[in-house]
Amino acid sequence: MTSRPTIAFVNQPWGHVEPPVRSGGSIPIILYELARRMTAEARVLYYTRGKFLPHHKTVEEIDYRYIPLAADKLLLKALDRLPIRETPLKPHFAGALTYQGYGLQTALSLRRQRTDVIHLINISQFTPLLRFFNPRAVIALHMQCEWLSQLDAAMIRDRLRHVDLILGCSNFITDLARKRFPEFADRCGTVYNGVDVNSFRERIPPAADAPPRKIVFIGRISPEKGVHVLIQAFGRIAAEYPDVTLDLVGPDEINPPSLVVSLTEDPLVHELLPWYSTAAYRAALDKFITPDIRSRVHFLGNLKHGGGLAETYSSGDVCVIPSVWEEPFGIPVIEAMACGVPVIATRGGAFPEIVEHEKTGLLVERGSVDDLAGGLRRLLADGRLRCQLGRAARKRAVDCFSWDQSATTALQCYRSVPGRSHFPSAEASCL
């Protein structure tokens, strides 16, 4: 009798993970949602950052393995003292030595566990170590950002040689990788991020003639997320809808500009550079919140994933995701869609793959206050259109973006790699 295969999900070496994973950012949640749907098919491991000594525990049939970072912290401090010049294409976070203690301990543990599939998120510098100690495993590098197309090409190419699958969270990300590294195009595929369609249920839609009450935004309060564009657009239409409020839900969490601005040539993103501190961005937002709308703009802070989040989406007549940068995916978009809430998103990144313009929501130009104000005005004025888009959005979320569908696609990808006894080739493939 053939033993069950072992699939390991390897988290980024930062942030703390406690099962069931409901916080810590989108990456730990993405891994958790995929992992728990694969326990029927395989033995499932989840590698993540630990504090002091290696340890593990099993929750919901997932074996969580905690890898301490003491050695990495010492090395990072030493590197900070050395005159090593950081460049936009070779930033310290992507360096060959960065978090290699975590990578080495994980690679050795994966070897002891006789792992068949290693599903790694974002951190390409681990791939040589993972391959050296696990020569027969399927290694899948699952990108949730544009780093493969942004960082030094020679550096990335050397790392991709060790990878069997190069997975993007959207066709936007996958196509960028294919275009830059055509020699690896046959290894590229897309595994969409998903939504728990049972937790994010379709709301009972308000009557078509009911007046609109609320616009909601879910996401980080950060320049690239376009909160400043939304506030200005709301100011343009506020007098026409005096009973409508704007709820902004999410943490004041701004990534270093080296992770966003320095890696892109997009002029819209470069214009945001002066706002890349929490104090500077909040000061800018405060200027855009004019006295006539101040009492109607509500910063509600962060909500844990699943902790009243579905109710927050459902309370809105419209959900707006006004990103200025090109989003690799955009989980809030599909969460709102799953709740049957019409979405306005920007025309860039993965959003055109998710939102069918005029069918499941509206797309507007990135960074355009006028375009966003026009979209808001249109949806707030037409309750029938809101209901129509909301129903279609729910159906699209269920059909295309459930976590069950994402896990099925990932398994198809694993099976598409030839020469693996536990994952033979199958007719279905994500490649």
N, C-alpha and C positions, 0 to 999 in steps of 0.2 A: 504494500500500500504506500503510495506517494505521500510524503509528509507535506503539511501546509507550508507555502512559501512564507518568508519573512519580509515585510515591507517596513522600512525605517524612514520617518520624516525628520529632517534635520532643520531645526529653527536657527535663526540668526543668533549670535552670541550676546544678545542684550535683551533686557526686559525679563521680568519674572513671570513664570507660567504656573498656574495652579488649576488642575482640572476640577470641574468642567470649565473649559477656557472661555471666559466671557469678557476678559479685559486684556490689556497689555498691547493694544494695537491690532491692526488688521492681520498682520502676518501670523501670529500665534493662533488667531481664530481660524484663518484659512486652513492651516495645517490640521487643527483639531477637527474641523468639519469634514475634511477629507479622510482623516485617520479613522474616525469613528464609524464611517460608512464602509470601511474595508475590513472590519474585524470578522465578518462572515466569510471573507475570501482568504484571509491570511492572518498570521501572527503580526501584530502591529506594534512598532516601537516609535517613541516620540522623544527625540534628543533636544535638550534645551539647557539653558544656563543654570548652574547651581551655585551655591554659596561657598562651602568649605570642602567637604569630601564628596566623592562620587556616591550617589545613592539612587535607588529607583523605587517606584511604587506602581501598582496596577490599579487603574480606575476605568470603569466601563470597558474592560477588556483591552485597554491600551496600556502598554508598559512604558511609563515615563522614566527617562534616564537623565539624571541631572549631572552636568559636567562642570566642575569648579573652574574659575577663571583666575586663580591666584597667580599662576605663572604668567598669564597674559598681561595682567595688570602691571607686574614688575617689568615685563618687556616693553610695554607701551610707555611706561615712565622713562625707561632708558632711551627709547627711540626719540622721545620728546627732547632729550638733552643733546642728541646728536645733530650735527649740521646737515640733516637730510632734507633737501629741498622738495617741497610738495608742489606738484603741478596739477592743473585742472584735469589732465588726462591720466595722471597717475597720483590720485589723492591717497593720503595715508590710509583711509578706511578700506581701500582696495589693494593695499600693498601685500607683497608675498609673505611678509612676516606677521602681518596683523592678525591676531587671534589664532595663530597657528598651534598654540597649546590646546585650545578648544578643538581645532580640527584634528590634531594628532590623537588626542584622547578618544574623540568620536570615531575616527577611522579604526583604531585598535579595537574598540568595543564592538563596532560593526563586524569586524573580522571574527571576534570571539562568538558573536551571535549568529554567524554564518548567514549574513543578510543577503537576500536575493535582489532586492530593489532598494536603492538609496535615493530618496526624493529630497533634494536640497533646494532651499530657497535663496536666491540672489547671490550668495557668497561664492563667487567663482574661484577664489584663491584656494579653496579647500579641495578642488577636484583632483590635483595631482596626488595628494596624500590619500584621498579616498580610493583612487584607482590603484595605487601602489599596494595598499594593504587589502584591497577587495577586488582582485583582478577579474573575477567572474560575475560580479554584481552588475545589474543594470543601474547606471547612474543617470538620473534625470535632474537637470538643472532647470528649475521653474522660476522664471523671471517675473517679478512684480513691478519692474521699473525698466528704464531705458539703458541701463548701464552697459549692456553688451554693445549697443550702438554708439555709446558716448565715450567710454574709456579707451585707452590706448589699444589700437587694433592688434598689434603684434602680441601684446600681453594677453589679451583676451583670446586670441587665436590659439596660443599655446595651451591655454586652460581648456578650451573646448575640445581639443584632441582627446581628452580623457573622458568625454561625456558621450553617452549613448543617445540621450534625448535632450533637446533644447526646447523647452516648453515656455510659451508666452501666456500670460493671463488674458490676452486678447489678441486678435489678429493684427492689431496695430503694433504690438510688441513683437510678435512672431515675424511679421513681414520686415520689420527693421533688421532683425537678426539675419534673415535670409538674404536680404539685399547686401548687407555688409560682409557676410561670410557665405558666399554661394557654394563653397566647397562643402559646407555642412548643411545645405538646404534640405537634404533628405532626412536629417535628424530632427528637423523643426516641426513643431505642432502646437496646437492651442488647447489649453485646458482653462476654460473660463472660471473665474470666481463665481460663487453662487450665493443663494439666499435660502434660508430654511422656510419653505413656503407654508409649512404648518404653523410656525411661530409667527410669521408675518402674514397674517390672514387678510383676506379681502374684507374691507370694512363694508358696512351698510351705507351705500352712497347717499348723500343728502338729495333732497328733491331738486330737480333741475331748475326750479324757480326760486330756490332758497338763496338768500343773499350770501355772498362770500364773507368769511370772517377771518381767515388766517392764511398767511404764507409761512412755510417752514423751510429752514435750511439745516442740514445735518452735516457736520464735518469739522475739521480743525479750523480755528480762527487764525488763518495764516494768509499772507498776501497772495500766494499762487492759487488759493481756493476762491478768490474773487469776492470775498465778503464786502469789500469796499464798493464793488460794482453793483452788488445787490442793494446795498443801503441807498446808494445814489438813485438807482432805478425806482426803488420804493418811494423815495422822496418825490419823484416825478409824477407818480400816479396816486399818491396818498390823498390828495384833496378830492379826487373823484370817488374814493372809497373810504370815507371817514371812519367806518367801523372795522376796517381790516387792520390786523396787527401783523408784525413780522417777528417770528420766533427764531432765534439763532442758537442752535444746540451743538455744543462741541467744546473741546478744551482749547485754552490759549496755548497752542503747541506749535512753535515755529522751528522748522528744521534749520540747521546751519546753511547759509547760502551756498557752501561748497557742494551740498547735496542737490541743490535745485538750480540756482542761477549760474554757477560756474560751469555746469555740465551742458548747457544749452546755448545755441546761437539765436534763439527766439527773441526778437526785440521786445515783444510784449512782456516776457518774463524779466528781461534785463531792466526794464523800467521800474520793476518792483524792488530793486536792490536796497534803496534807502529805508525801506520798511522792515528789513529783516532783523527785527528784535521785537519782543512782545510790547515793550513800552512805546516804541516808534509806531508800530502798527495800531495799537489801541489809540494813540494820540491822533493818528490820521483818521481812524474811524469816527472818533468823537467829533472831528470837524465836519464830517459828512452827515452826522445826525443833527439836523437842524432843529431848532426849538419846536417847530410845529409837528415833528414826528417823534420827538424824544420819548414821550410817554407810551409810544406804540411800538418801539423797538426793544425787544427783550432778549438779553443774553442769559441763557438758562444753564450754561456750564455743561459739563460732560455727563453723559448717561452711559452706564455699562451696557454692553451689547446684550440685547434681550431684556434689559431692566426698564421696562416702560417705553422702549424705543418704538415698538410697533404702534403703541397708542399715540406717541408723539407724531409719527407720520400720519396716522389716520385722522388726527385732529386738524390737519391742514386741508385747505381747499386746493392748494398747489404746493408742490415741493420744488424748490429751485436749487440747482447745483451749478453755480456760475463760474466754474474754474477758468482761470486765465491761462494756466499751463495746459499742456496736452496730457490728460489723465491716462495712465496706463490701463485703468479699468474704471472704478467708480462704484463701489458696493452700495453707497447710499442711493444711487439711482435705481438699482434693482430692488432694494428693500422697499422704497417708496412704491415702485411699480407693483410689487407683490401685494401691497396693501390696497391697491386699486386707486392710488393717488396720481393724478396727472403730473408729469414732470416737465420742467423747462431746464435744459442742459445746454452746454456750449458745443459748438461744432468744431471738435478737435479731439485728438487722441482716440480713445476707444468709444466715446459717447455715440458717434454715428452708428456703431455696430449694435449698440444696446437700445437706443431710442430710435424708433422709426418715425421720422418727422411727419407730422400731421396724422399719424395713425395711433401711436402710443404715447405721444408727447410732442413737445416742440424743441427745435434746436435753434439757438441764436449765436451770433458771432462772438468769439472770445473777446472780452474786455470792452464790449460795446454797451454803454449805459442806455443809449437810445434803443438798440435792438432788444435788450432785455426788458426795458420799460414797455415796449410795444407788445412783447409776448405776454407780460403780466396783464396788461390792459385787455388784451384779447381774451385770455382765459377767465379773468375775473368778471368780464362782461357777459360770458356765455356759459351758463350752468349746464346746458345740454351738451356742449362740447366737452366740458370737464368730465361729465359722466361717461361720455362715449370714449374719451381717451383713457380714463381710469379703468374701465372694463377691459379694453384691449391691452392695456399695460399689464394687468394681472395675468391675462392669458399668456402673454409673451414671457413673463417672468417664470411662470410654471412650466411652459413648454421648453424654454431655452436656457434658463439660468438657475435651476434648482441645484442644491448641493448633490443630490442623488445623480443628476445628469453629469455633474462635474467629476464625481468619483468614478462613474462608469467610463467616461472618456479617458481618465487617467489610467485605469486598468487596461483599456484598449491600447493605449500608448505603450505600457510596459510589455504587453503581449506582442507588440509589433517588432520588438527587438529579437532578431534570430539567435539561435544557439543557447537559449536559456531553458533549462529543463523544466523549471516550474512555471515558466511563462512562454509556452510555445506560440508560434505565429498564429494569428487569427485573421479571419476575413476582414473584420472590422478594425480600423486603425484611425488614430487621430492625426496621422502624418499626411 
